[in-house]
Amino acid sequence: MSMVTDATHFGGSVELARRARRLCGVPLMRKEFFTSVGQMDESRAAGFDAVQLSLGTIPDPVLFDAMRSRAEAIGLEVVIGVHGRAQLDRAIQLGAEAIGLNNRDITTLELDGGTVRASESLIPLVPRGVLVISESGLRSPEDVLRAANAGANAVLIGTAVAKSRDPIGWLRSLREPVESC
C-alpha cells in the first residue's frame, strides 16, 4: 500500500500513515515531495517499509544519492519513480531494483488525464529482474490488464479508488481480468 504524505497538494500526513500502519500489516510505501535526507529516518520511524524517490521531484543527483543511501542503510526498500524515457534511462543507470513508472507527470501535479500508454511504451525497456510498478492513470480493470500485459509486476491506483462510490467493489472488479492473464 502506498501513502502520499504531502499535505499541501494531497491532504496526506505522516500521522495518517502512522494510523494506517497500526490498522494494517501490509507493506507501506511513502510517496512524498522529499527534500531532505532526514525524511528517510522520519519514514522509518512512522512505520514505512519503502519510499518512492522520484527523479522528477529530486533533481539534485547528490541529494538523490544521499536519500537513497540513507533509506537503504536503515532498511527501507527504494522504488525509483520515473516519468518518461530520460528518467527511466537514469533509473536503470542507477541500478534500480524497483521502478515506479508514473503514467502522469507529477511535476505538473497533473491529477487526471493519464493513461497506461506511458507504461506500455516504457516497460519493454526495463531490464529483466527489475520490479516494475505501473502508477497512476489506471481507471478500469481494462487499464490494469493492459499494464499487466505490458509486463508490470504491480499497479498503484489511487484516484480511481478514492473517487469510487464503492471502493471495495471497485478493487474486487480488478481481480477477474488480471487473474486471466
Secondary structure by P-SEA (a helix, b strand, c coil): cccccccccccccaaaaaaaaaccccbbbbbccccccaaaaaaaaacccbbbbcccccccaaaaaaaaaaaaaabbbbbbbbccaaaaaaaaaacccbbbbccccccccccccccaaaaaaccccccccbbbbbccccccaaaaaaaaaaccccccccccccccccaaaaaaaaaaaaaac
